[in-house]
């Protein structure tokens, strides 16, 4: 579920994960999980792993009504403020509101349990609309972090659009992502910046292999263009 929340293949993190395989828990509930090894953890175009390999994984519990809760974690570059781990906890609702059009709304908490407790944690509500046309899917979304001490007592808005197309009779899916950050989480001196990526994923059952080019409009060693590779598994 995190992929749809954060946009492109993980795109918000640019880690391309294998499609989830839900396991029935009864009572309308199902559980699914994912794990991945990525050559660089990129979040909205910025490296959170100092351009090193990162290990990631998550678990989602969903109800047939559309409500879900989940958690996802990644290793990050060790620092006094953030520590060495990012933990995301989220909850929301996703469902088809008209033929082919899916709404996803919820709230996500970014937690850094190994850093200075509370100094970097913040909360971000989100919403997105997705529309499927044959093998193609198009998504537009927004995530808004209200003013919080951990992000400088100011707010931040992230808007994005993305598209993915499954190539018929092949295991390949091609994806593109364009995002715009404005506010306290910007890495640019002008308080806003653009990020984008283009990737391809090959899925083989529960396994997936992906590669994506990720870049931003900011001249910074941690946001320069790079190729990110991913090996993922879903269960």
C-alpha positions as CSV (number, residue, x, y, z in Angstrom):
1,X,0.0,0.0,0.0
2,X,2.9,2.4,0.6
3,X,3.7,2.5,-3.1
4,X,0.3,4.1,-3.8
5,X,0.7,6.4,-0.8
6,X,4.1,7.8,-1.7
7,X,3.9,7.7,-5.4
8,X,6.0,6.0,-8.1
9,X,7.5,2.9,-7.2
10,X,8.1,3.8,-4.2
11,X,8.6,6.1,-5.9
12,X,8.4,8.1,-3.4
13,X,11.3,6.1,-2.4
14,X,11.9,4.9,-5.9
15,X,12.3,1.3,-4.7
16,X,10.3,-0.8,-7.1
17,X,8.6,-3.5,-5.1
18,X,6.9,-6.7,-6.3
19,X,3.1,-6.7,-6.4
20,X,1.5,-7.5,-3.0
21,X,0.1,-11.0,-2.5
22,X,-2.8,-10.7,0.0
23,X,-3.2,-13.6,2.5
24,X,-6.8,-14.0,3.9
25,X,-7.1,-13.6,7.6
26,X,-10.9,-14.1,7.7
27,X,-13.5,-11.6,8.6
28,X,-12.8,-9.6,5.5
29,X,-9.2,-8.9,6.5
30,X,-6.1,-9.7,4.6
31,X,-2.4,-9.2,5.1
32,X,0.5,-8.7,2.7
33,X,4.2,-8.0,3.0
34,X,7.1,-6.8,1.0
35,X,10.9,-6.6,1.2
36,X,13.5,-5.0,-1.0
37,X,17.2,-4.4,-1.4
38,X,17.9,-1.1,-3.2
39,X,21.2,0.4,-4.3
40,X,20.1,3.8,-3.0
41,X,17.1,4.9,-0.9
42,X,15.8,7.9,-2.7
43,X,12.9,9.8,-1.2
44,X,11.4,12.5,-3.5
45,X,14.7,12.5,-5.4
46,X,17.0,12.8,-2.3
47,X,19.3,10.1,-1.1
48,X,18.5,9.0,2.5
49,X,21.1,6.3,2.5
50,X,24.1,8.5,1.4
51,X,24.0,6.8,-2.0
52,X,24.6,3.4,-0.3
53,X,22.6,0.2,-0.3
54,X,19.5,0.1,1.8
55,X,17.3,-2.7,3.2
56,X,13.5,-2.1,3.2
57,X,10.3,-3.9,4.1
58,X,6.7,-3.5,5.2
59,X,3.5,-5.2,6.2
60,X,-0.1,-4.1,5.3
61,X,-3.4,-5.2,6.8
62,X,-6.5,-4.4,4.7
63,X,-10.2,-4.8,5.1
64,X,-12.6,-5.5,2.2
65,X,-14.3,-2.2,3.0
66,X,-11.1,-0.4,1.9
67,X,-9.6,0.6,5.2
68,X,-6.0,-0.3,5.8
69,X,-3.1,0.1,8.3
70,X,0.5,-0.6,7.6
71,X,4.1,-0.1,8.5
72,X,7.3,0.2,6.4
73,X,10.9,0.6,7.3
74,X,14.2,1.3,5.7
75,X,17.8,1.6,6.7
76,X,19.2,5.1,6.3
77,X,22.6,6.9,6.7
78,X,23.4,7.0,10.4
79,X,23.2,10.5,12.0
80,X,22.7,11.9,15.5
81,X,19.3,13.3,14.6
82,X,17.8,10.6,12.4
83,X,19.7,7.5,13.7
84,X,20.0,4.6,11.2
85,X,16.4,3.6,10.6
86,X,13.2,5.2,9.2
87,X,9.9,3.7,10.3
88,X,6.7,4.7,8.6
89,X,3.3,4.0,10.1
90,X,0.1,4.8,8.2
91,X,-3.6,4.2,8.0
92,X,-6.3,5.2,5.5
93,X,-9.0,4.1,3.0
94,X,-8.7,3.2,-0.6
95,X,-11.5,2.3,-3.0
96,X,-13.1,2.8,-6.4
97,X,-15.4,5.8,-6.3
98,X,-16.5,5.4,-9.9
99,X,-15.6,3.0,-12.7
100,X,-11.9,3.0,-13.1
101,X,-11.2,5.8,-10.7
102,X,-9.7,5.0,-7.3
103,X,-9.4,7.3,-4.3
104,X,-6.7,6.8,-1.6
105,X,-6.7,9.0,1.6
106,X,-4.9,8.6,4.9
107,X,-2.2,9.8,7.2
108,X,1.4,8.7,7.5
109,X,3.9,9.2,10.4
110,X,7.6,9.3,9.7
111,X,9.4,8.0,12.8
112,X,13.2,7.8,13.4
113,X,13.4,5.6,16.5
114,X,17.2,5.5,16.7
115,X,17.7,9.3,16.5
116,X,17.0,12.0,19.1
117,X,13.5,11.0,20.0
118,X,10.9,13.4,18.5
119,X,13.5,15.7,16.9
120,X,12.8,14.4,13.4
121,X,9.4,12.6,13.6
122,X,6.6,14.2,11.7
123,X,3.1,13.5,10.4
124,X,1.8,13.9,6.8
125,X,-1.8,13.4,5.6
126,X,-2.1,12.4,1.9
127,X,-4.6,11.8,-0.9
128,X,-4.4,10.5,-4.4
129,X,-6.6,9.7,-7.4
130,X,-5.7,6.8,-9.8
131,X,-7.3,6.0,-13.1
132,X,-6.8,2.8,-15.1
133,X,-7.1,2.5,-18.9
134,X,-6.2,-0.9,-20.1
135,X,-2.6,-1.8,-19.1
136,X,-2.0,1.9,-18.1
137,X,-2.6,3.6,-14.8
138,X,-2.3,7.3,-14.0
139,X,-2.1,8.8,-10.5
140,X,-2.1,12.3,-9.2
141,X,-1.6,12.9,-5.5
142,X,-0.8,15.4,-2.7
143,X,0.9,15.0,0.7
144,X,0.7,17.9,3.2
145,X,2.8,18.1,6.3
146,X,1.3,20.7,8.7
147,X,3.6,23.0,10.7
148,X,5.5,20.9,13.3
149,X,8.5,21.6,15.4
150,X,10.5,18.7,13.8
151,X,10.2,20.4,10.4
152,X,11.0,23.9,11.4
153,X,7.5,25.1,12.6
154,X,6.4,25.5,9.0
155,X,4.4,23.4,6.6
156,X,5.3,21.5,3.4
157,X,3.3,20.4,0.4
158,X,4.3,17.7,-2.1
159,X,2.3,17.1,-5.3
160,X,3.0,14.5,-7.8
161,X,1.8,12.8,-10.9
162,X,2.9,9.4,-12.3
163,X,2.0,6.9,-14.9
164,X,2.7,3.2,-15.3
165,X,2.1,0.9,-18.3
166,X,2.4,-2.9,-18.3
167,X,3.8,-4.1,-21.6
168,X,1.4,-6.8,-22.9
169,X,2.6,-10.4,-22.9
170,X,5.8,-9.5,-21.0
171,X,6.7,-9.2,-17.3
172,X,7.7,-5.6,-17.8
173,X,6.1,-2.4,-16.4
174,X,7.4,1.0,-17.4
175,X,6.8,3.9,-14.9
176,X,7.3,7.6,-14.8
177,X,7.1,10.1,-11.9
178,X,7.1,13.9,-11.6
179,X,7.0,15.6,-8.2
180,X,7.1,19.1,-6.7
181,X,8.1,20.0,-3.1
182,X,7.2,23.4,-1.6
183,X,7.9,24.3,2.0
184,X,10.1,23.4,5.0
185,X,11.2,20.0,3.6
186,X,12.7,21.4,0.5
187,X,16.4,20.9,0.0
188,X,16.7,24.0,-2.2
189,X,17.4,27.5,-0.9
190,X,14.2,28.7,-2.7
191,X,12.1,26.4,-0.6
192,X,10.9,24.4,-3.5
193,X,12.2,21.9,-6.0
194,X,11.2,19.4,-8.7
195,X,12.0,15.7,-8.8
196,X,11.4,13.0,-11.4
197,X,12.1,9.4,-12.3
198,X,11.7,6.9,-15.1
199,X,11.9,3.2,-14.4
200,X,11.2,-0.3,-15.6
201,X,10.3,-3.4,-13.5
202,X,10.2,-7.1,-14.3
203,X,8.0,-9.2,-12.1
204,X,8.3,-13.0,-11.8
205,X,5.7,-14.3,-9.4
206,X,6.6,-12.9,-5.9
207,X,10.0,-11.6,-7.2
208,X,10.7,-8.4,-9.0
209,X,13.8,-6.7,-10.4
210,X,13.7,-3.0,-11.2
211,X,15.9,-0.1,-12.4
212,X,15.1,3.6,-12.4
213,X,16.8,6.8,-13.2
214,X,16.1,9.4,-10.5
215,X,16.9,13.1,-10.6
216,X,16.0,16.5,-9.2
217,X,16.4,20.1,-10.3
218,X,18.8,20.8,-7.3
219,X,22.5,20.8,-7.6
220,X,23.4,18.7,-4.6
221,X,25.5,15.6,-4.2
222,X,22.6,13.7,-2.5
223,X,20.0,14.8,-5.2
224,X,22.0,14.5,-8.4
225,X,20.8,12.1,-11.1
226,X,21.5,8.5,-10.4
227,X,20.4,5.0,-11.4
228,X,18.7,3.0,-8.6
229,X,18.4,-0.8,-8.8
230,X,16.0,-2.9,-6.8
231,X,15.5,-6.5,-5.9
232,X,12.1,-7.1,-4.3
233,X,9.9,-9.8,-3.0
234,X,6.2,-9.8,-2.0
235,X,4.5,-12.3,0.3
